[in-house]
Each structure stands twice: as structure tokens, then as C-alpha cells.
């Protein structure tokens, strides 16, 4: 997942969440992306680098990233809520089966999809050691199941 700082041709600035650079390009070329302020579909990406992604080292550097976001004036609570909402809408809740299911997906025994669930810090580390991309949700309210 990537967050881009975007701006329309009227210089309204806003954030967009995308699964990839391709996803962003597709939404722009299809005119699916519009400015929340004026509705313009002439959207350009700002120069700042994406600051949130699912790289395995995310947790290690999350404190630094939070600092950068705070300095940039980003509303962390809002960002957090968007993140939780995104996770709730785009993942399947497998609960305590998470480690098993994550391995099955990684080794091709289960359908490739995004899942969320419960796992201890130790188990998360084991999964990472196996090369499986996992990351911990930031602390806060759990995703509302009704969004699922
Ligand atoms: Zn605008």
C-alpha cells in the first residue's frame, strides 16, 4: 500500500491510497481519481516520496516515519482511521488462523489474497524470517467487522 500526496490543477492538496504505482496510474488515466475539494480529475502526484508501505522493515522505522509525518502536518489520527478502514475493507479476517493461513498463501496452498488476524510478536517474526510479508497494525481501535 502506498500513500501519495496529490494535488489537482487548482492546487488543492490531498492524499490518495493505492495498492501500487500501477494502481495510481490506472485510476488517473481512467479518471477515477478526483479532487475532494473541487472534483477536478486533473490530478498530479507531489514530489514527496510515499511514506507508508508494507516493506518488512516498516516496524523498525515506524517511529521515524511518524515523526516525519507529524512534521509534515499530517493528521495521524485521520491517517490511522483511513488505514484501519482500508485494512478492514481489503483483507479477510482469519482470526487466530492467521499464521497458518499466511504460510499457506505464501507456499501456494491457499488462494492468494490479503488477510488479517491475530499473531504474537514471536510468530510474526517467524513469518518474516520465512520471507512472508507481514506487518502489525498500529495500536488503536480494531477494525470494525461491519465494514468487512
Ligand atoms: Zn481541486
py3Dmol code that shows the C-alpha trace and the ligand (Angstrom):
import py3Dmol

protein = """\
ATOM      1  CA  UNK A   1       0.000   0.000   0.000  1.00  0.00           C
ATOM      2  CA  UNK A   2       1.281   3.422  -0.928  1.00  0.00           C
ATOM      3  CA  UNK A   3       0.169   6.868   0.182  1.00  0.00           C
ATOM      4  CA  UNK A   4       0.739   9.662  -2.266  1.00  0.00           C
ATOM      5  CA  UNK A   5       0.457  13.366  -1.708  1.00  0.00           C
ATOM      6  CA  UNK A   6      -1.677  14.556  -4.591  1.00  0.00           C
ATOM      7  CA  UNK A   7      -2.805  17.891  -5.946  1.00  0.00           C
ATOM      8  CA  UNK A   8      -5.363  18.909  -8.557  1.00  0.00           C
ATOM      9  CA  UNK A   9      -4.910  21.596 -11.189  1.00  0.00           C
ATOM     10  CA  UNK A  10      -6.349  24.102  -8.685  1.00  0.00           C
ATOM     11  CA  UNK A  11      -3.536  23.191  -6.277  1.00  0.00           C
ATOM     12  CA  UNK A  12      -5.847  21.535  -3.754  1.00  0.00           C
ATOM     13  CA  UNK A  13      -3.731  19.069  -1.884  1.00  0.00           C
ATOM     14  CA  UNK A  14      -4.994  15.716  -0.655  1.00  0.00           C
ATOM     15  CA  UNK A  15      -3.885  12.147  -0.003  1.00  0.00           C
ATOM     16  CA  UNK A  16      -4.541   9.078  -2.063  1.00  0.00           C
ATOM     17  CA  UNK A  17      -4.115   5.438  -1.090  1.00  0.00           C
ATOM     18  CA  UNK A  18      -3.090   2.937  -3.707  1.00  0.00           C
ATOM     19  CA  UNK A  19      -2.042  -0.671  -3.785  1.00  0.00           C
ATOM     20  CA  UNK A  20       0.772   0.194  -6.188  1.00  0.00           C
ATOM     21  CA  UNK A  21       2.164   2.784  -8.572  1.00  0.00           C
ATOM     22  CA  UNK A  22       0.271   0.978 -11.355  1.00  0.00           C
ATOM     23  CA  UNK A  23      -2.943   1.289  -9.398  1.00  0.00           C
ATOM     24  CA  UNK A  24      -2.386   5.038  -9.142  1.00  0.00           C
ATOM     25  CA  UNK A  25      -1.605   5.370 -12.867  1.00  0.00           C
ATOM     26  CA  UNK A  26      -4.692   3.339 -13.762  1.00  0.00           C
ATOM     27  CA  UNK A  27      -7.022   5.408 -11.607  1.00  0.00           C
ATOM     28  CA  UNK A  28      -5.650   8.640 -13.034  1.00  0.00           C
ATOM     29  CA  UNK A  29      -5.911   7.526 -16.652  1.00  0.00           C
ATOM     30  CA  UNK A  30      -9.428   6.183 -16.075  1.00  0.00           C
ATOM     31  CA  UNK A  31     -10.455   9.477 -14.481  1.00  0.00           C
ATOM     32  CA  UNK A  32     -11.434   7.618 -11.307  1.00  0.00           C
ATOM     33  CA  UNK A  33      -9.386   9.934  -9.179  1.00  0.00           C
ATOM     34  CA  UNK A  34     -10.895  13.308  -8.419  1.00  0.00           C
ATOM     35  CA  UNK A  35     -10.109  16.208  -6.120  1.00  0.00           C
ATOM     36  CA  UNK A  36     -12.272  16.031  -2.953  1.00  0.00           C
ATOM     37  CA  UNK A  37     -12.456  19.828  -2.913  1.00  0.00           C
ATOM     38  CA  UNK A  38     -13.390  20.746  -6.487  1.00  0.00           C
ATOM     39  CA  UNK A  39     -13.910  17.420  -8.252  1.00  0.00           C
ATOM     40  CA  UNK A  40     -11.204  18.011 -10.846  1.00  0.00           C
ATOM     41  CA  UNK A  41      -9.813  14.824 -12.371  1.00  0.00           C
ATOM     42  CA  UNK A  42      -6.575  16.535 -13.388  1.00  0.00           C
ATOM     43  CA  UNK A  43      -4.511  15.079 -10.586  1.00  0.00           C
ATOM     44  CA  UNK A  44      -0.793  15.107 -10.212  1.00  0.00           C
ATOM     45  CA  UNK A  45       1.457  13.437  -7.731  1.00  0.00           C
ATOM     46  CA  UNK A  46       3.514  15.644  -5.473  1.00  0.00           C
ATOM     47  CA  UNK A  47       7.236  15.266  -5.334  1.00  0.00           C
ATOM     48  CA  UNK A  48       7.443  13.889  -1.816  1.00  0.00           C
ATOM     49  CA  UNK A  49       8.166  10.187  -1.590  1.00  0.00           C
ATOM     50  CA  UNK A  50       5.491   7.750  -0.466  1.00  0.00           C
ATOM     51  CA  UNK A  51       5.866   7.448   3.279  1.00  0.00           C
ATOM     52  CA  UNK A  52       3.919   4.337   4.131  1.00  0.00           C
ATOM     53  CA  UNK A  53       4.269   0.910   2.633  1.00  0.00           C
ATOM     54  CA  UNK A  54       4.415  -2.740   3.536  1.00  0.00           C
ATOM     55  CA  UNK A  55       8.154  -3.217   3.378  1.00  0.00           C
ATOM     56  CA  UNK A  56       9.297  -5.664   6.042  1.00  0.00           C
ATOM     57  CA  UNK A  57      11.360  -3.013   7.808  1.00  0.00           C
ATOM     58  CA  UNK A  58       8.341  -0.819   8.373  1.00  0.00           C
ATOM     59  CA  UNK A  59       8.070  -1.522  12.079  1.00  0.00           C
ATOM     60  CA  UNK A  60      11.709  -0.792  12.710  1.00  0.00           C
ATOM     61  CA  UNK A  61      11.444   2.656  11.206  1.00  0.00           C
ATOM     62  CA  UNK A  62       7.867   3.499  12.076  1.00  0.00           C
ATOM     63  CA  UNK A  63       8.888   5.880  14.836  1.00  0.00           C
ATOM     64  CA  UNK A  64      10.991   7.893  12.425  1.00  0.00           C
ATOM     65  CA  UNK A  65       8.206   7.882   9.887  1.00  0.00           C
ATOM     66  CA  UNK A  66       5.676   9.066  12.433  1.00  0.00           C
ATOM     67  CA  UNK A  67       7.976  11.917  13.294  1.00  0.00           C
ATOM     68  CA  UNK A  68       8.287  12.862   9.641  1.00  0.00           C
ATOM     69  CA  UNK A  69       4.522  12.774   9.207  1.00  0.00           C
ATOM     70  CA  UNK A  70       3.975  14.919  12.271  1.00  0.00           C
ATOM     71  CA  UNK A  71       6.424  17.444  10.959  1.00  0.00           C
ATOM     72  CA  UNK A  72       4.652  17.432   7.636  1.00  0.00           C
ATOM     73  CA  UNK A  73       1.432  18.343   9.414  1.00  0.00           C
ATOM     74  CA  UNK A  74      -0.352  15.091   8.637  1.00  0.00           C
ATOM     75  CA  UNK A  75      -3.252  14.310  10.925  1.00  0.00           C
ATOM     76  CA  UNK A  76      -2.080  10.999  12.333  1.00  0.00           C
ATOM     77  CA  UNK A  77      -5.439  10.046  13.781  1.00  0.00           C
ATOM     78  CA  UNK A  78      -7.129  10.575  10.436  1.00  0.00           C
ATOM     79  CA  UNK A  79      -4.403   8.666   8.675  1.00  0.00           C
ATOM     80  CA  UNK A  80      -4.755   5.875  11.188  1.00  0.00           C
ATOM     81  CA  UNK A  81      -8.511   5.689  10.652  1.00  0.00           C
ATOM     82  CA  UNK A  82      -8.058   5.563   6.893  1.00  0.00           C
ATOM     83  CA  UNK A  83      -5.510   2.832   7.304  1.00  0.00           C
ATOM     84  CA  UNK A  84      -7.785   0.759   9.548  1.00  0.00           C
ATOM     85  CA  UNK A  85     -10.668   1.245   7.145  1.00  0.00           C
ATOM     86  CA  UNK A  86      -8.508   0.207   4.215  1.00  0.00           C
ATOM     87  CA  UNK A  87      -7.361  -2.918   6.042  1.00  0.00           C
ATOM     88  CA  UNK A  88     -10.913  -3.814   7.051  1.00  0.00           C
ATOM     89  CA  UNK A  89     -12.201  -3.428   3.508  1.00  0.00           C
ATOM     90  CA  UNK A  90      -9.362  -5.121   1.695  1.00  0.00           C
ATOM     91  CA  UNK A  91      -8.468  -8.065   3.851  1.00  0.00           C
ATOM     92  CA  UNK A  92     -10.146 -11.212   5.032  1.00  0.00           C
ATOM     93  CA  UNK A  93     -10.289 -11.690   8.798  1.00  0.00           C
ATOM     94  CA  UNK A  94      -8.945 -15.170   9.550  1.00  0.00           C
ATOM     95  CA  UNK A  95      -8.542 -14.538  13.283  1.00  0.00           C
ATOM     96  CA  UNK A  96      -6.203 -16.934  15.105  1.00  0.00           C
ATOM     97  CA  UNK A  97      -5.672 -18.883  11.861  1.00  0.00           C
ATOM     98  CA  UNK A  98      -3.526 -16.005  10.615  1.00  0.00           C
ATOM     99  CA  UNK A  99      -0.070 -17.644  10.869  1.00  0.00           C
ATOM    100  CA  UNK A 100      -1.295 -20.902   9.252  1.00  0.00           C
ATOM    101  CA  UNK A 101      -3.160 -19.089   6.525  1.00  0.00           C
ATOM    102  CA  UNK A 102      -0.289 -16.681   5.843  1.00  0.00           C
ATOM    103  CA  UNK A 103       2.023 -19.678   5.332  1.00  0.00           C
ATOM    104  CA  UNK A 104      -0.490 -21.476   3.091  1.00  0.00           C
ATOM    105  CA  UNK A 105      -0.822 -18.405   0.901  1.00  0.00           C
ATOM    106  CA  UNK A 106       2.934 -17.920   0.801  1.00  0.00           C
ATOM    107  CA  UNK A 107       3.557 -21.525  -0.204  1.00  0.00           C
ATOM    108  CA  UNK A 108       0.716 -21.543  -2.706  1.00  0.00           C
ATOM    109  CA  UNK A 109      -1.570 -23.912  -0.790  1.00  0.00           C
ATOM    110  CA  UNK A 110      -4.267 -21.286  -0.406  1.00  0.00           C
ATOM    111  CA  UNK A 111      -5.726 -18.610  -2.658  1.00  0.00           C
ATOM    112  CA  UNK A 112      -3.513 -15.563  -2.919  1.00  0.00           C
ATOM    113  CA  UNK A 113      -5.264 -12.786  -1.013  1.00  0.00           C
ATOM    114  CA  UNK A 114      -4.765 -10.260   1.741  1.00  0.00           C
ATOM    115  CA  UNK A 115      -5.634 -11.451   5.195  1.00  0.00           C
ATOM    116  CA  UNK A 116      -5.589 -10.089   8.694  1.00  0.00           C
ATOM    117  CA  UNK A 117      -5.763 -11.853  12.018  1.00  0.00           C
ATOM    118  CA  UNK A 118      -4.095 -12.497  15.293  1.00  0.00           C
ATOM    119  CA  UNK A 119      -0.499 -13.448  15.871  1.00  0.00           C
ATOM    120  CA  UNK A 120       2.013 -12.959  18.627  1.00  0.00           C
ATOM    121  CA  UNK A 121       5.135 -10.877  18.119  1.00  0.00           C
ATOM    122  CA  UNK A 122       7.174 -14.101  18.093  1.00  0.00           C
ATOM    123  CA  UNK A 123       5.019 -15.683  15.407  1.00  0.00           C
ATOM    124  CA  UNK A 124       5.137 -12.508  13.327  1.00  0.00           C
ATOM    125  CA  UNK A 125       8.929 -12.655  13.495  1.00  0.00           C
ATOM    126  CA  UNK A 126       8.913 -16.322  12.427  1.00  0.00           C
ATOM    127  CA  UNK A 127       6.777 -15.452   9.427  1.00  0.00           C
ATOM    128  CA  UNK A 128       9.116 -12.618   8.496  1.00  0.00           C
ATOM    129  CA  UNK A 129      12.099 -14.941   8.842  1.00  0.00           C
ATOM    130  CA  UNK A 130      10.434 -17.265   6.324  1.00  0.00           C
ATOM    131  CA  UNK A 131      10.191 -14.354   3.922  1.00  0.00           C
ATOM    132  CA  UNK A 132       6.464 -13.802   4.363  1.00  0.00           C
ATOM    133  CA  UNK A 133       5.453 -10.174   4.254  1.00  0.00           C
ATOM    134  CA  UNK A 134       3.534  -9.392   7.432  1.00  0.00           C
ATOM    135  CA  UNK A 135       3.139  -6.293   9.478  1.00  0.00           C
ATOM    136  CA  UNK A 136       1.494  -5.260  12.703  1.00  0.00           C
ATOM    137  CA  UNK A 137      -1.423  -2.905  12.742  1.00  0.00           C
ATOM    138  CA  UNK A 138      -0.683   0.316  14.547  1.00  0.00           C
ATOM    139  CA  UNK A 139      -2.160   0.461  18.033  1.00  0.00           C
ATOM    140  CA  UNK A 140      -5.688   1.728  18.154  1.00  0.00           C
ATOM    141  CA  UNK A 141      -9.249   0.546  17.756  1.00  0.00           C
ATOM    142  CA  UNK A 142      -9.640  -2.775  15.986  1.00  0.00           C
ATOM    143  CA  UNK A 143     -11.150  -2.745  12.503  1.00  0.00           C
ATOM    144  CA  UNK A 144     -14.925  -2.659  12.667  1.00  0.00           C
ATOM    145  CA  UNK A 145     -16.161  -6.021  11.431  1.00  0.00           C
ATOM    146  CA  UNK A 146     -19.212  -4.477   9.848  1.00  0.00           C
ATOM    147  CA  UNK A 147     -17.011  -2.936   7.167  1.00  0.00           C
ATOM    148  CA  UNK A 148     -15.977  -6.360   6.056  1.00  0.00           C
TER     149      UNK A 148
END
"""
ligand_1 = """\
1
ZN
Zn -9.292 20.721 -6.502
"""
view = py3Dmol.view(width=600, height=400)
view.addModel(protein, "pdb")
view.setStyle({"model": 0}, {"cartoon": {"style": "trace"}})
view.addModel(ligand_1, "xyz")
view.setStyle({"model": 1}, {"stick": {}})
view.zoomTo()
view.show()
